[in-house]
Amino acid sequence: MRTDRKTHPNRRRPVVAGTRRRSGTALATPDLGIDEDVVDSATESDVDTDTDTTSAESVVDESVSESPEPSRRLSVVLIVVALVVAAAGTWLTIAAASQRARVEANTAVVDNSTTAQVIGQVTEALEQIFSYKFDDTAKTEKAAADVLVGAAKDQYAKLFEQVRQQAPEQKLELRSKVALSGVTMLSGDNATLLVFVDQSATRGDTNAGSSGAAQLRVSAQLSDGRWRITELHTV
């Protein structure tokens, strides 16, 4: 603690300033309430001692009241961390349970017979509906009516309308062959497949040919003993 003294005529009055700093913040100067008319030089040393003690106690009191409570802050931090960990654990548990439920419901791996049946019938259906000759589009349309249902049937009907109009004019022929297929989900009477199809087309009016490949995600449903395609999406 630093004590600065100023000299007055006939007497010296002690002025005490608190100089302790906490975190770079200056503490206010304590008010000692000293009356100049009653304090003389004979009692100067006593006043110095008393004011020094009072100032020190004030500074300590302010320091204690303003100082942070490390243990309380640490407790709050630990509580927040515990809540975050608990929430993450709950989410992971739910996600794991959901994933486990999907895996248990998927019988594509264990039911080899049904999986092979789905692949065989869907493969045949895709090769039929994506192959046609300009002079016999009715055959393709008939096959589509047998193997497509729901959204897939409506979607295909819109696409094939263009084939009916352009194929005879351009003498188009399209051949499709499934190169690879696999069942990604099999649950009861519903299945999802990922299929790779190779295609080649010939345009008779120009003798031009082209080839390409398509990747499809196919949804199928068992109905009346046959797997029929319900949805078709390019991937």
C-alpha positions in Angstrom: 0.0 0.0 0.0 1.3 3.5 -0.9 0.6 6.5 1.4 0.9 10.0 -0.1 1.1 13.0 2.2 0.4 16.6 1.3 1.7 19.5 3.4 -0.8 22.1 4.7 0.0 25.2 6.6 0.3 24.5 10.4 -0.7 20.8 10.0 -0.3 17.7 7.9 -3.4 15.7 6.9 -3.0 12.1 5.8 -4.6 11.1 2.6 -4.9 7.4 1.9 -5.4 5.9 -1.6 -6.1 2.3 -2.3 -3.7 1.1 -5.0 -4.4 -2.6 -5.1 -5.6 -3.7 -8.5 -7.4 -6.8 -9.5 -7.5 -7.7 -13.2 -6.3 -4.2 -14.2 -9.2 -2.3 -12.5 -8.3 0.5 -10.1 -10.2 0.4 -6.7 -11.9 3.6 -5.5 -10.3 5.7 -2.8 -11.9 5.0 0.6 -13.7 7.9 2.4 -12.1 8.2 5.8 -14.4 11.0 7.1 -11.5 12.9 8.8 -12.4 16.4 10.2 -9.5 18.8 9.8 -10.6 20.9 12.8 -10.1 18.1 15.3 -7.1 16.3 13.8 -3.7 17.8 14.9 -0.1 16.9 14.5 0.0 15.2 17.9 -2.3 12.4 16.8 -1.0 12.0 13.3 0.8 8.7 13.9 -2.4 7.2 15.4 -4.5 8.3 12.5 -2.0 6.9 10.1 -2.2 3.5 11.7 -6.0 3.5 11.9 -6.5 4.7 8.4 -4.0 2.2 7.0 -5.9 -0.6 8.8 -9.3 0.6 7.6 -8.1 1.1 4.1 -6.6 -2.4 4.0 -9.8 -4.0 5.3 -11.9 -2.0 2.7 -9.6 -3.2 -0.1 -9.7 -6.8 1.1 -13.5 -6.7 1.5 -14.0 -5.2 -2.0 -11.5 -7.7 -3.4 -13.3 -10.6 -1.9 -16.7 -9.4 -2.9 -15.7 -8.8 -6.5 -13.4 -11.8 -7.0 -15.0 -14.7 -9.0 -15.9 -17.9 -7.3 -13.7 -20.5 -9.1 -15.4 -23.5 -7.5 -18.9 -22.3 -8.5 -17.8 -21.5 -12.0 -16.2 -24.9 -12.3 -19.4 -26.6 -11.1 -21.4 -24.8 -13.7 -19.0 -25.8 -16.5 -19.0 -29.4 -15.3 -22.9 -29.4 -15.3 -23.0 -28.0 -18.9 -20.4 -30.6 -20.0 -22.4 -33.4 -18.4 -25.6 -32.2 -20.1 -23.9 -32.1 -23.5 -22.4 -35.6 -23.0 -25.8 -36.9 -21.8 -27.6 -35.4 -24.9 -25.0 -36.9 -27.3 -25.3 -40.2 -25.6 -29.0 -40.2 -26.0 -28.8 -39.2 -29.7 -26.3 -42.0 -30.4 -28.4 -44.5 -28.5 -31.5 -43.6 -30.6 -29.5 -43.6 -33.8 -28.0 -47.0 -33.1 -31.4 -48.4 -32.2 -32.9 -47.0 -35.4 -30.1 -48.4 -37.5 -30.4 -51.8 -35.7 -34.1 -51.9 -36.4 -33.5 -51.2 -40.1 -30.9 -53.9 -40.3 -33.1 -56.4 -38.5 -36.0 -55.6 -40.8 -33.8 -56.0 -43.9 -33.8 -59.7 -44.9 -32.0 -59.3 -48.2 -28.8 -60.8 -46.8 -30.4 -63.8 -45.1 -33.3 -64.6 -47.4 -31.4 -65.7 -50.5 -34.3 -67.3 -52.2 -36.6 -64.2 -52.1 -33.7 -61.9 -53.0 -32.9 -64.0 -56.1 -36.6 -63.9 -57.1 -36.7 -60.1 -56.8 -33.6 -59.6 -58.8 -34.7 -62.1 -61.5 -38.2 -60.6 -62.0 -37.2 -57.0 -61.8 -34.3 -57.6 -64.2 -36.7 -59.1 -66.7 -39.2 -56.3 -66.3 -36.6 -53.6 -66.9 -35.2 -55.2 -70.0 -38.7 -55.5 -71.5 -40.0 -52.0 -70.8 -36.7 -50.3 -71.9 -36.5 -52.3 -75.2 -38.6 -51.6 -78.2 -38.9 -51.6 -82.0 -40.4 -48.8 -84.0 -42.8 -51.2 -85.8 -44.0 -53.0 -82.7 -44.2 -50.6 -79.7 -47.4 -52.3 -78.6 -45.4 -55.3 -77.4 -43.4 -53.0 -75.1 -46.5 -51.2 -73.8 -48.2 -54.5 -73.0 -45.2 -55.6 -71.0 -45.2 -52.3 -69.1 -48.8 -52.8 -68.2 -48.0 -56.1 -66.6 -45.0 -55.1 -64.5 -45.5 -51.5 -63.6 -48.0 -50.2 -61.0 -48.6 -46.9 -59.1 -46.2 -44.0 -59.7 -43.9 -46.0 -62.0 -46.8 -46.8 -64.4 -47.9 -43.1 -64.7 -44.3 -42.0 -65.1 -43.6 -44.5 -67.8 -46.8 -43.7 -69.7 -45.7 -40.1 -70.1 -42.3 -41.1 -71.4 -43.5 -43.7 -73.8 -45.9 -41.3 -75.4 -42.9 -39.6 -77.0 -41.6 -43.0 -78.2 -44.9 -43.7 -80.0 -44.6 -40.4 -81.9 -41.0 -40.4 -82.8 -40.0 -44.1 -83.2 -41.9 -44.8 -86.5 -40.6 -41.5 -88.0 -37.0 -42.2 -87.1 -37.2 -46.0 -87.2 -35.8 -46.2 -83.7 -34.8 -49.4 -82.0 -33.7 -49.6 -78.4 -32.1 -52.6 -76.6 -31.5 -52.6 -72.8 -29.6 -55.2 -70.8 -29.2 -55.2 -67.1 -25.4 -55.4 -66.4 -25.6 -55.5 -62.6 -28.3 -55.4 -59.9 -28.6 -55.9 -56.2 -31.2 -55.7 -53.5 -30.5 -53.0 -50.9 -33.6 -53.5 -48.9 -36.0 -56.4 -48.5 -38.8 -56.2 -45.9 -41.9 -58.3 -46.3 -43.5 -57.6 -49.6 -41.4 -54.6 -50.4 -37.9 -54.3 -51.9 -35.5 -51.7 -53.1 -32.9 -52.4 -55.8 -29.9 -50.7 -57.3 -29.6 -51.6 -61.0 -27.1 -50.7 -63.8 -28.5 -50.9 -67.3 -26.5 -50.9 -70.6 -28.4 -49.5 -73.6 -27.8 -49.3 -77.3 -30.0 -47.5 -79.8 -30.2 -47.5 -83.6 -31.8 -44.9 -85.8 -32.9 -46.4 -89.1 -33.5 -43.2 -91.1 -29.8 -42.1 -90.6 -28.2 -45.4 -89.8 -26.8 -43.8 -86.7 -26.1 -45.8 -83.5 -25.4 -44.8 -80.0 -24.9 -46.5 -76.6 -25.0 -45.5 -73.0 -25.6 -46.7 -69.5 -28.2 -45.9 -66.8 -28.2 -46.3 -63.0 -31.6 -46.8 -61.4 -33.0 -47.1 -58.0 -36.1 -49.3 -58.2 -38.8 -50.0 -55.7 -40.8 -53.2 -56.1 -43.7 -54.8 -54.4 -44.9 -58.4 -54.3 -48.5 -58.6 -55.7 -50.3 -61.8 -56.8 -47.1 -63.8 -56.7 -45.1 -61.4 -58.8 -42.7 -58.6 -58.0 -43.9 -55.4 -59.8 -42.1 -52.1 -60.1 -43.7 -49.3 -58.1 -41.1 -46.5 -58.5 -38.2 -45.7 -60.8 -35.5 -43.1 -60.1 -32.3 -42.3 -61.9 -29.2 -42.2 -59.6 
